[in-house]
Amino acid sequence: MPYHYSYFFKSAFNDRDGFIRPFNFRIGDGARPDSWTRGTYHFLNRLLKSGLSASGDFYHPAHSIFKLGERGSGLRARGQVQDFFKLREQCLEEGTLFEDPEFPAEDSSIFFSKSPPKPFEWRRPMEIADNPQLFVDDATRFDIQQGELGDCWLLAAVANLTLNKSLFCQIVPDDQSFAPGKYAGIFHFRFWQYGRWVDVVIDDRLPTYSGNLVFLHSSEHNEFWSALLEKAYAKLHGSYEALKGGTTCEAMEDFTGGVTEMYELAQKDQIPGNLYQIMLKAYERSSFMGCSIEPDPNVLEAQTSEGLIKGHAYSVTRVKYFDIQTPRSSGKIPLIRVRNPWGNEAEWNGPWSDKSPEWRFIPDEDKEEIGLTFDADGEFWMSYRDFITHFTRLEICNLNPDSLSEEDLGDKRKWEMSMYEGEWVRGVTAGGCRNYLESFWHNPQYTITLEDPDEEDEENKCTVIVALMQKNRRSQRRMGMECLTIGFAMYELKDPDNLPKPLDLNFFKYNASVARSPTFINLREVSCRFKLPPGVYCIVPSTFEPNEEGEFLLRVFSEHRNNMEENDDEVGMGKMDDRVVNQPEPEEEKTSDKVKEFFRKIAGDDMEVDWIELKEILDYAMRAELPSSSSSQDSIVSMILSLVCGIACRDTPLGSAFETKNAGFSKDVCRSMVAMMDVDRSGKLGFEEFKALWIDIRQWKAVFKLYDKDGSGCLSPFELRQALNSAGYRLNHHILNILAHRYSSKNGLISFDDYMMCAVRLKAMIDMFKERDPDNSNTATFTLEEWVERTLYS
């Protein structure tokens, strides 16, 4: 009996508008369906604009293929980025067979947590079978035979894939074979990964035991497309073991770029009355469907008396009404065809099973049309009533608007889809769920505008599917990183033009969500379908706990365009906090000449200071304790301190917060300060530039004091956004995430020195941009030389 998984998932249900209650429950596989429009794919990722991998100003994920690990692919390269065609050509010229250094024929490519239970031998197809072929009489769902890996969730999706030839050719390119002139021991496959299609190169060495394939294989001994496909998917996630346990919807999405919904059939009161019609429409639109039965916690893959396997993933391969005539009645009966990926005699044995008497009431032409056979191949028919009685979960993967070609589409309608990428960063945008109200508003926020109700909708409402997916967690299993517990909430914005961006703490205190994910769950994706009146809504994706870091993909499907945008500040300069602007000015009478005198003592005859001299001045000025002296120089330094810090050091020691750990300002901060104020690019500051710098330092220090309420000398990243806003900077969460990654310590805190560096760099970059954007058009033009020069100098 092949090994399969028994998987526990953490989850949390939402009370109506109250506390979210976490709990654990067991789940098998997941999915759902919908309405459609002839729509388009709105890829709203700022990182891939400007034609990074395609012509024009906007990268379109349906029209470009990234190589695994290529810049822009969204996946980190494990070694060299591999080009299938170049590598194959090189091997053909040299007369060698490709050996993949990025996924070697070693035990580590199979297991990451244990040693092999038996000695595996890696063999190429010609060492396994005579006359190896990629396909024998084309690819069909009957080619798929599960091996000794618990990945039937993947196999159920592969069976669905064979039913859609255009999608199959997208995953398994037809530019490869075992034919002379094309075969060099190298193959490639393509998978959808978080908004991009990624090309994965492999060699054809496969794990065997006693000369037979250990994992996925074909019913034909010399057919190898399915085994090679599984190997490419294992490489994508780091190992074969990484494929143990999962949901069919995960693989269905990776084969289509679609979005899945899940129906819990065990909860009979929640099954839509038109579920069969939903399944029928989904089948007609080439949607992928899978189903499963809740596993028995005490028995691995227990078989029911009706021949079905618990905790096992099946694929739905046909949905059809049949005309039926019996001696007593006639009419239509809803039937569903299901396939067990084991491909053996483990089949349903109830009504409409193989050779059951019910088939005699179906006309012969209908049986011929569906290709009815009664082989022990794992495929069987059952009635819709029996289907929802015996299966406990149904998944339907709705294809994105670019999955079907116009030829395949015909008169079908497709979704409108918008998609954003984002991340939760500790202390910045990882605010946790609404239980943690003080930090919840720091999560990324996205607005959707629904203008047109669904066609023929009697309530004038809009169908919306919201899907939140966390990225790269399966491939990080070897590092002990399992899926985070994720969910989302939606809020109606009745007067969006008069609300802050992003929505602040006060908004969430006094406004309840109008829709939300049904659970917070540690699956790769959580999704739900809603019917909402036209209007503007804000989606807040989050982890369950605050400060859990991860990347995510947020997708919204609707019948009409949903106008999705980030609900965030535009980057730029704003108004400085009144508490900083209105602070008491230091005593400045008769100090100008004395300050100039001190500056000359440090600067020399040229009246300019470089970064080393600037560091000497600032370190002295920012020191908490000055030596007691009545000298003229110390008096002037005290006045400089007064100007720089806005406070007399002898009256109020600044303490560790401004000592910068007794080492003074770092050389990088001082260099950046000089670069920021150095108008003539001399590498030095004149006296007037120095005075202007004093003003900035004084204000930045005052802002720091406002938010360092515990006097620790550090800010949390949550406080950083508010501090920079008070300093007059308007930043969105993308920039804040970058600042946190760059300037925060391991414990997530930002020191005074790093805060100063952050403020200096921001001012320099914004000033640089504004020089080239005098009309405030939010665009500027630089030559490469100018950009390199200005970036190095900031």
C-alpha positions in Angstrom: 0.0 0.0 0.0 1.6 3.3 -1.0 2.4 5.7 1.8 0.1 8.8 2.1 -0.1 11.6 4.5 -2.1 12.3 7.6 -1.8 16.1 8.0 -2.7 18.4 10.9 -3.5 22.1 10.2 -3.8 24.9 12.7 -6.9 27.0 12.2 -8.9 29.8 13.8 -12.5 30.7 13.2 -13.8 34.3 13.4 -16.5 35.3 15.8 -19.0 37.6 14.2 -17.2 40.8 15.1 -15.3 39.7 18.1 -12.3 37.7 19.1 -10.8 35.2 16.7 -10.5 31.8 18.4 -7.7 29.5 17.3 -7.9 25.7 17.3 -6.4 22.7 15.6 -8.2 20.4 13.2 -7.3 17.8 10.6 -7.8 18.3 6.9 -7.2 16.4 3.7 -7.3 18.5 0.5 -9.2 21.7 -0.5 -11.0 23.7 -3.3 -14.1 25.6 -4.9 -16.0 27.3 -8.0 -17.7 30.3 -9.6 -19.1 32.6 -12.2 -17.0 33.9 -15.1 -16.5 36.7 -17.5 -14.4 37.2 -20.6 -11.8 39.0 -18.6 -8.2 40.1 -18.2 -5.3 39.6 -15.8 -4.2 42.7 -13.9 -0.7 42.0 -12.6 -0.1 44.9 -10.2 3.3 44.0 -8.9 5.6 47.1 -8.7 8.7 44.9 -8.8 8.1 43.6 -12.3 7.0 46.8 -14.1 9.0 48.4 -16.9 9.3 45.4 -19.1 11.7 43.4 -16.9 11.2 40.2 -18.8 9.0 41.2 -21.7 8.6 44.0 -24.2 6.7 47.1 -23.3 6.2 48.9 -20.0 4.5 46.1 -18.1 5.6 42.5 -17.5 2.7 40.1 -18.1 3.0 36.7 -16.4 0.9 34.9 -18.9 3.3 35.8 -21.8 6.7 35.3 -20.3 8.7 32.4 -18.9 11.3 32.8 -16.2 14.2 30.4 -15.6 14.3 29.0 -12.1 16.3 31.4 -10.0 16.4 34.1 -12.7 16.2 37.7 -11.5 12.5 38.5 -11.4 11.4 34.9 -11.1 10.6 35.4 -7.4 12.6 32.3 -6.5 16.2 32.3 -5.2 18.7 30.5 -7.4 20.4 27.5 -5.7 23.3 27.8 -8.1 23.7 28.8 -11.8 20.5 29.8 -13.6 20.0 27.0 -16.1 18.9 27.6 -19.8 17.5 24.3 -21.2 18.3 25.0 -24.8 21.9 26.2 -24.2 22.6 23.2 -22.0 21.1 20.7 -24.3 23.0 22.2 -27.3 26.2 22.0 -25.3 25.7 18.4 -24.3 24.8 17.4 -27.9 28.0 19.1 -29.2 30.2 17.4 -26.6 28.4 14.0 -26.9 27.6 13.9 -23.2 24.5 13.3 -21.1 23.5 16.2 -18.8 24.0 15.8 -15.0 22.2 18.4 -13.0 24.5 19.9 -10.3 21.6 21.8 -8.8 19.6 18.6 -8.1 22.2 15.8 -7.9 21.5 12.1 -8.0 22.0 11.8 -4.2 19.9 10.9 -1.2 19.7 14.5 -0.2 17.6 15.2 -3.3 15.1 12.6 -2.0 15.1 13.1 1.8 16.0 16.1 4.0 14.9 14.7 7.4 16.0 11.0 7.4 18.1 8.4 5.7 16.7 6.3 2.9 14.8 3.2 4.1 16.5 1.2 1.4 19.4 1.8 -1.1 18.1 3.7 -4.1 19.9 3.6 -7.4 19.6 6.5 -9.9 19.1 5.3 -13.4 18.3 6.9 -16.7 15.3 5.7 -18.7 17.4 3.6 -21.1 18.7 1.8 -18.1 15.2 1.0 -16.9 13.3 0.1 -20.1 13.9 -0.7 -23.7 13.0 2.0 -26.2 12.1 4.7 -23.6 9.6 7.3 -24.7 8.4 10.5 -23.3 4.8 9.6 -24.4 3.3 6.3 -25.5 0.1 7.0 -27.5 -0.2 10.5 -25.9 -0.6 11.4 -22.3 -3.8 10.3 -20.5 -5.0 10.2 -16.9 -4.4 6.4 -17.0 -0.7 6.9 -17.3 -0.4 8.0 -13.6 0.5 5.4 -11.1 1.4 6.4 -7.6 4.7 5.2 -6.1 6.1 5.1 -2.6 5.7 8.9 -1.9 2.7 10.4 -0.2 1.9 12.9 -3.0 -1.5 11.6 -4.3 -2.6 15.3 -4.0 -0.2 16.0 -6.8 -1.2 13.0 -8.8 -4.9 13.9 -8.6 -4.0 17.3 -10.2 -1.8 15.6 -12.8 -4.7 13.5 -13.9 -6.8 16.6 -14.3 -4.0 18.2 -16.3 -4.1 15.5 -19.0 -7.7 16.4 -19.8 -6.6 19.9 -20.9 -4.2 19.6 -23.8 -3.3 23.3 -24.1 -2.5 23.5 -20.4 -0.6 20.2 -20.5 1.6 21.5 -23.3 2.3 24.6 -21.1 3.6 22.4 -18.3 5.2 19.7 -20.5 6.8 21.5 -23.5 6.7 19.5 -26.7 10.2 20.5 -27.7 11.9 17.5 -26.0 12.0 13.8 -26.5 14.3 10.7 -26.5 14.7 11.0 -30.3 18.3 11.2 -31.7 19.3 14.8 -32.2 17.1 16.0 -29.3 18.1 13.6 -26.5 20.9 14.7 -24.2 19.7 13.5 -20.8 18.1 16.8 -20.1 14.4 17.8 -19.9 12.4 20.8 -18.7 8.9 21.5 -17.3 7.1 24.7 -16.4 5.1 25.6 -13.3 3.2 28.6 -12.1 4.8 30.0 -8.9 3.3 33.0 -7.2 2.4 35.0 -10.3 5.1 33.8 -12.7 5.7 30.8 -15.0 9.0 29.2 -14.1 11.0 26.8 -16.3 12.7 24.0 -14.3 15.5 22.0 -15.9 16.3 18.5 -14.8 18.4 15.5 -15.9 16.7 12.2 -16.5 18.3 10.2 -13.7 15.5 8.7 -11.6 15.4 6.9 -8.2 14.9 3.1 -8.6 15.0 0.0 -6.5 15.5 -3.4 -8.0 15.4 -1.8 -11.4 12.0 -0.3 -11.0 10.9 3.4 -10.5 10.3 4.1 -6.8 7.9 7.1 -7.2 5.4 8.3 -9.8 5.4 6.1 -12.9 3.3 5.3 -16.0 1.2 2.3 -16.6 3.4 1.8 -19.7 6.8 0.6 -18.6 8.7 2.6 -21.2 6.8 5.9 -20.8 8.5 8.5 -18.6 6.8 11.9 -18.8 5.0 11.5 -15.5 8.1 10.4 -13.6 10.1 13.3 -15.0 7.3 15.8 -14.2 7.3 14.7 -10.6 11.1 15.1 -10.5 10.9 18.6 -11.8 8.3 19.5 -9.2 10.5 17.9 -6.5 13.4 20.0 -7.6 11.3 23.2 -7.5 10.6 22.5 -3.8 14.0 21.2 -2.9 13.4 17.4 -2.6 11.0 14.5 -3.1 10.2 14.5 0.6 9.0 18.1 0.4 6.1 16.7 -1.7 4.8 14.5 1.1 1.4 15.8 2.2 -0.5 18.6 0.6 -3.8 19.7 -0.9 -4.9 19.0 -4.5 -5.7 22.7 -4.9 -2.0 23.6 -4.4 -0.9 21.5 -7.4 -3.9 22.5 -9.5 -2.9 26.1 -9.0 0.7 25.4 -9.9 -0.5 23.9 -13.2 -2.8 26.7 -14.1 -2.2 29.9 -12.2 -5.9 29.6 -11.2 -7.5 30.2 -7.8 -9.2 27.5 -5.8 -12.2 27.3 -3.5 -13.1 24.6 -1.0 -16.4 23.1 -0.1 -16.8 21.2 3.1 -19.3 18.5 2.1 -19.4 17.1 5.6 -21.2 20.3 6.7 -24.5 19.5 4.9 -26.1 22.8 5.9 -23.4 24.7 4.1 -23.5 22.9 0.8 -25.0 25.3 -1.8 -28.3 24.1 -3.3 -26.9 24.6 -6.8 -23.5 22.8 -6.1 -24.0 20.4 -9.0 -24.7 23.2 -11.4 -21.5 24.9 -10.1 -19.6 21.7 -10.8 -21.1 21.3 -14.2 -20.2 24.9 -15.2 -16.7 24.5 -13.7 -16.2 21.3 -15.9 -17.5 23.1 -19.0 -14.9 25.9 -18.3 -12.0 23.4 -18.0 -11.7 24.0 -14.2 -9.7 21.4 -12.3 -11.6 19.5 -9.5 -10.5 17.3 -6.7 -12.1 15.6 -3.8 -11.2 13.7 -0.7 -12.6 12.0 2.5 -11.6 13.1 6.0 -8.8 10.8 7.2 -9.2 8.3 10.0 -6.7 9.4 12.7 -6.2 5.8 13.8 -5.8 4.1 10.4 -3.6 5.2 7.5 -5.6 5.4 4.3 -8.5 3.3 5.7 -10.8 1.8 3.1 -14.5 2.2 3.5 -17.0 -0.6 2.9 -17.9 1.2 -0.4 -14.3 0.9 -1.7 -13.3 4.6 -1.1 -10.0 5.5 0.7 -10.0 8.0 3.6 -7.3 10.6 3.7 -6.7 10.2 0.0 -6.9 12.7 -2.9 -9.1 11.9 -5.9 -9.6 13.8 -9.1 -13.0 14.6 -10.7 -12.6 13.9 -14.4 -16.2 14.4 -15.7 -19.5 16.0 -14.7 -22.6 15.1 -16.8 -26.3 14.9 -16.8 -27.5 11.5 -18.3 -30.9 10.8 -19.8 -32.2 7.8 -18.1 -35.2 5.6 -18.9 -36.5 2.9 -16.5 -39.6 0.8 -16.7 -41.2 3.2 -14.2 -39.8 6.6 -15.0 -37.5 8.7 -17.3 -35.6 11.9 -16.8 -32.1 13.2 -16.2 -29.7 12.0 -13.5 -26.6 13.9 -12.3 -23.4 11.7 -12.4 -19.8 12.4 -11.6 -16.7 10.5 -12.8 -13.9 10.2 -10.2 -10.4 8.8 -10.4 -8.2 7.2 -7.8 -4.5 8.1 -8.7 -3.4 4.6 -7.6 -5.0 3.4 -10.9 -6.0 0.0 -9.6 -9.0 -1.9 -8.4 -9.5 0.4 -5.4 -12.8 1.8 -6.7 -16.3 2.8 -5.6 -18.5 -0.3 -5.4 -21.9 1.3 -5.0 -24.6 2.4 -7.5 -23.2 3.4 -10.9 -19.9 1.7 -10.2 -18.2 -0.6 -12.8 -20.7 -3.2 -14.1 -23.5 -2.0 -11.8 -27.0 -2.8 -13.1 -27.9 1.0 -13.3 -25.9 1.3 -16.5 -28.4 -0.8 -18.5 -30.8 2.2 -18.3 -28.3 4.5 -20.2 -28.5 4.6 -24.0 -25.6 2.9 -25.8 -24.7 6.1 -27.7 -24.2 8.0 -24.3 -22.0 5.2 -23.0 -20.0 5.4 -26.2 -19.7 9.2 -26.0 -18.1 9.0 -22.5 -15.8 6.1 -23.4 -17.3 3.9 -20.6 -15.1 1.0 -19.6 -15.2 -1.3 -16.6 -11.4 -1.8 -16.2 -9.7 -2.0 -12.8 -8.1 1.4 -13.6 -9.1 3.4 -10.5 -11.8 5.4 -12.4 -15.5 5.1 -11.6 -18.8 6.9 -11.8 -21.2 7.7 -9.0 -24.3 9.7 -8.5 -24.2 13.3 -7.2 -26.2 12.3 -4.2 -23.7 9.5 -3.3 -20.8 11.9 -4.1 -21.8 14.5 -1.5 -22.7 11.8 1.0 -19.4 9.9 0.9 -16.8 12.6 0.1 -16.2 15.3 2.7 -14.3 17.9 0.7 -14.5 19.3 -2.9 -11.9 21.6 -4.5 -12.4 23.5 -7.7 -9.6 25.4 -9.3 -10.9 28.3 -11.4 -8.6 29.1 -14.2 -7.2 32.6 -14.5 -8.2 34.7 -17.5 -5.1 33.7 -19.5 -5.2 30.0 -18.9 -7.6 29.4 -21.9 -6.8 30.4 -25.4 -9.5 32.1 -27.5 -9.8 28.8 -29.5 -10.5 26.9 -26.3 -12.6 29.6 -24.8 -15.4 29.7 -27.5 -18.4 31.5 -26.0 -17.3 30.9 -22.4 -16.7 33.8 -20.1 -13.7 34.4 -17.9 -12.8 36.1 -14.7 -11.3 39.6 -14.2 -8.3 39.1 -11.9 -6.1 41.5 -10.0 -3.0 40.4 -8.1 -0.5 42.0 -5.7 2.6 40.7 -4.0 3.5 41.7 -0.5 5.3 40.7 2.7 4.8 40.7 6.4 8.0 42.1 8.0 8.5 41.8 11.8 7.7 45.0 13.5 6.7 46.9 10.3 3.9 45.1 8.4 3.4 41.9 10.4 0.6 43.2 12.6 -1.3 40.0 13.3 -5.0 39.5 13.2 -7.6 41.9 14.7 -7.2 40.4 18.2 -4.1 42.6 18.2 -5.8 45.9 17.4 -2.8 48.1 18.3 -0.7 46.5 15.6 -3.4 45.2 13.2 -3.5 48.5 11.2 0.2 48.1 10.3 -0.6 45.2 8.0 -0.6 45.8 4.2 -3.9 47.2 3.0 -5.5 46.9 -0.5 -8.7 48.5 -1.8 -11.0 47.1 -4.5 -13.7 49.1 -6.2 -16.7 47.2 -7.4 -18.8 49.2 -9.8 -20.9 46.8 -11.9 -23.1 44.1 -10.4 -23.0 40.6 -11.9 -25.0 40.1 -15.0 -28.5 38.8 -14.2 -27.9 39.1 -10.5 -31.3 39.8 -8.9 -29.8 41.4 -5.8 -27.5 43.7 -7.9 -24.5 42.4 -6.1 -20.9 41.6 -7.2 -19.3 38.1 -7.0 -15.8 38.4 -5.6 -13.3 35.7 -4.8 -10.4 36.7 -2.5 -7.4 34.4 -2.3 -4.5 34.9 0.1 -1.5 32.7 -0.6 1.8 32.5 1.4 4.9 32.0 -0.7 7.7 29.5 -0.7 6.8 27.6 2.5 7.0 24.1 1.1 10.5 24.6 -0.2 11.6 25.9 3.2 10.5 22.7 5.1 14.1 21.5 5.2 14.8 24.6 7.3 11.9 23.7 9.7 9.6 26.5 8.3 6.0 25.2 8.0 3.1 27.3 6.8 2.0 30.3 8.8 -1.5 30.7 10.0 -3.1 33.3 7.7 -6.4 35.0 6.9 -7.9 38.3 5.8 -10.7 40.7 6.6 -12.6 43.1 4.4 -14.0 46.6 5.4 -16.4 48.8 3.5 -15.1 52.3 2.9 -18.2 54.5 2.7 -16.3 57.8 2.3 -12.8 56.7 1.0 -11.6 60.1 0.0 -11.9 61.4 3.5 -10.1 58.4 5.2 -6.4 58.2 6.0 -4.1 56.1 3.9 -3.4 53.6 5.3 -6.4 53.2 7.5 -5.3 53.9 11.0 -6.0 52.5 14.5 -9.1 54.6 15.0 -10.8 53.3 11.9 -10.4 49.7 13.0 -11.6 50.5 16.5 -14.9 51.8 15.3 -15.6 49.8 12.1 -16.4 46.1 11.8 -15.4 43.9 8.9 -18.1 43.2 6.3 -16.5 40.0 5.1 -13.6 37.8 6.2 -11.8 34.5 5.5 -13.8 31.7 7.1 -10.8 30.6 9.1 -7.2 31.5 9.9 -5.4 28.4 8.7 -1.9 27.2 8.1 -2.5 26.1 4.5 -0.6 27.6 1.6 -3.8 29.5 0.6 -7.0 30.6 2.1 -9.8 31.8 -0.2 -13.5 32.6 0.0 -16.3 33.8 -2.3 -18.5 36.8 -1.4 -21.5 38.6 -2.8 -21.1 42.3 -2.1 -22.9 45.4 -3.1 -21.0 47.8 -5.4 -18.7 50.0 -3.4 -15.1 50.4 -2.2 -13.7 47.8 0.1 -10.3 47.4 1.9 -8.7 44.0 2.3 -6.3 43.4 5.1 -4.3 40.2 4.8 -2.5 39.1 8.0 -0.9 36.3 9.9 -2.7 35.2 13.1 0.1 36.3 15.4 2.0 39.6 15.1 5.6 39.6 14.0 5.4 36.4 11.9 7.4 37.1 8.7 6.5 35.8 5.3 5.8 36.8 1.7 2.3 36.6 0.3 0.2 36.9 -2.9 -3.2 38.5 -2.8 -5.6 37.8 -5.7 -9.1 39.0 -6.4 -11.4 37.4 -9.0 -14.6 39.1 -10.0 -17.0 39.1 -12.9 -16.3 42.7 -13.8 -13.1 44.7 -13.3 -12.4 45.3 -9.6 -9.9 48.2 -9.7 -7.5 47.0 -7.1 -5.0 49.4 -5.5 -2.6 49.5 -2.5 -4.2 51.6 0.3 -1.0 53.4 1.3 0.8 56.7 1.3 2.6 58.0 -1.8 6.3 58.3 -1.2 7.4 61.9 -0.8 7.7 64.8 1.7 4.9 65.9 3.9 4.3 68.2 6.8 6.7 68.0 9.8 5.1 67.2 13.2 4.0 70.4 15.0 5.6 69.0 18.2 9.0 69.3 16.4 8.3 72.5 14.6 7.1 74.3 17.7 9.8 73.1 20.1 11.6 75.9 22.0 14.4 77.4 20.1 17.8 77.4 21.8 19.4 80.7 22.9 21.2 82.0 19.8 22.1 85.6 20.6 25.6 86.5 19.7 26.5 82.9 18.9 27.0 83.1 15.1 30.4 84.6 15.2 31.6 82.2 18.0 30.2 79.2 16.1 32.0 80.3 13.0 35.2 80.7 15.1 34.9 77.2 16.4 34.1 75.9 12.9 37.3 77.6 11.6 39.4 76.0 14.4 38.3 72.6 13.1 38.1 73.3 9.4 41.2 75.4 8.9 41.8 78.2 6.5 39.6 76.7 3.7 36.6 76.9 6.0 35.4 73.4 5.0 35.1 70.1 6.9 35.4 66.6 5.5 33.5 63.7 7.0 36.3 63.0 9.5 36.2 66.5 10.8 32.4 66.5 10.8 32.5 63.4 12.9 34.8 65.1 15.4 32.4 68.0 15.8 29.2 66.0 16.1 30.7 63.4 18.4 31.8 66.2 20.7 28.4 67.9 20.5 26.4 64.7 21.1 28.4 63.5 24.1 26.4 63.1 27.2 29.0 64.6 29.6 31.3 67.5 28.6 34.5 68.3 30.6 34.1 71.2 33.0 35.9 74.1 31.5 35.6 77.9 31.2 37.6 78.0 28.0 36.2 79.8 25.0 36.3 76.7 22.9 34.1 74.7 25.4 31.6 77.5 25.6 31.3 77.5 21.9 30.9 73.7 21.9 28.1 74.0 24.4 26.4 76.5 22.1 26.8 74.1 19.2 25.3 71.3 21.3 22.5 73.7 22.0 21.9 74.3 18.4 22.3 70.6 17.4 20.3 69.1 20.1 18.0 71.9 21.2 19.0 71.4 24.8 21.9 72.4 27.1 23.9 69.3 27.8 24.9 70.4 31.3 21.3 70.8 32.3 19.9 67.6 30.8 22.3 64.7 30.1 21.4 63.0 26.8 22.3 59.6 28.1 22.9 56.4 26.1 20.3 57.2 23.6 22.5 59.8 22.0 25.9 58.6 22.9 25.7 56.2 20.0 27.3 53.5 22.2 30.2 55.8 23.1 31.6 55.5 19.7 30.0 58.6 18.2 28.4 58.7 14.8 29.6 56.0 12.4 31.7 56.9 9.5 29.0 55.9 7.1 26.5 58.4 8.7 29.0 61.2 8.6 29.9 60.4 5.0 26.2 60.4 4.0 25.7 63.7 5.9 28.5 65.3 3.9 27.1 63.9 0.6 23.6 65.1 1.5 24.6 68.7 2.1 27.6 68.9 -0.3 26.2 71.1 -3.1 29.4 71.5 -5.1 30.5 67.8 -4.9 33.8 68.8 -3.2 33.5 66.1 -0.6 33.4 68.8 2.1 30.9 71.1 3.8 31.2 74.8 4.0 30.0 76.8 7.0 26.5 77.5 5.5 26.0 73.9 4.6 27.1 72.9 8.1 24.5 75.2 9.7 21.8 73.8 7.5 22.8 70.3 8.6 22.5 71.4 12.2 18.9 72.2 11.7 18.2 68.7 10.2 20.0 66.9 13.0 18.2 68.9 15.6 14.8 68.0 14.1 15.6 64.3 13.6 16.9 64.1 17.2 13.7 65.7 18.5 11.6 63.2 16.5 13.6 60.3 17.9 12.9 61.5 21.5 9.2 61.7 20.8 9.0 58.0 20.1 11.8 56.6 22.2 9.5 56.9 25.2 11.3 54.3 27.3 14.7 56.0 26.8 16.2 52.8 25.4 18.0 54.5 22.5 16.1 52.3 20.0 12.9 52.4 18.1 10.8 49.5 17.0 10.0 49.3 13.3 6.3 50.0 14.2 7.5 53.2 15.7 9.8 54.0 12.8 6.9 54.7 10.4 5.4 57.2 12.8 8.8 58.7 13.6 9.6 59.3 9.9 6.1 60.7 9.3 6.7 63.2 12.1 10.0 64.1 10.5 8.1 65.0 7.3 8.6 61.8 5.2 5.7 60.0 3.6 6.6 56.4 3.0 4.6 53.3 2.0 5.0 49.9 3.4 7.3 48.7 0.6 9.9 51.3 1.6 9.3 50.7 5.3 9.9 47.0 4.8 13.2 47.8 3.0 14.3 50.1 5.7 13.5 47.5 8.4 15.5 44.8 6.5 18.4 47.2 6.1 18.6 49.1 9.4 17.0 46.9 12.1 19.1 44.6 14.3 18.5 40.9 14.9 16.0 41.8 17.7 14.1 44.0 15.2 15.1 47.3 16.9 16.6 50.4 15.2 19.3 52.2 17.0 19.7 56.0 17.1 22.7 55.8 14.8 20.9 53.7 12.2 17.8 55.9 12.5 20.0 58.9 11.7 21.5 57.1 8.7 18.0 56.2 7.5 16.9 59.9 7.8 20.0 61.1 5.9 19.6 58.6 3.1 15.9 59.4 2.7 16.5 63.1 2.5 19.3 62.7 0.0 17.4 60.4 -2.3 14.2 62.5 -2.2 16.1 65.8 -2.8 17.9 64.1 -5.7 14.7 63.1 -7.3 13.0 66.5 -6.8 15.9 68.2 -8.6 14.9 66.3 -11.7 11.1 66.6 -11.1 10.4 70.4 -10.9 6.8 69.9 -12.0 6.0 67.4 -9.3 5.0 64.8 -12.0 6.3 62.0 -9.9 8.7 61.0 -12.7 12.3 61.9 -13.4 14.9 61.0 -16.0 18.5 60.0 -15.3 21.2 58.7 -17.6 23.0 55.6 -16.3 26.1 57.7 -15.4 24.0 60.3 -13.5 22.1 57.6 -11.6 25.3 55.8 -10.6 27.0 59.0 -9.6 24.0 60.3 -7.5 23.4 56.9 -5.9 27.0 56.6 -4.9 27.0 60.1 -3.5 23.8 59.8 -1.5 
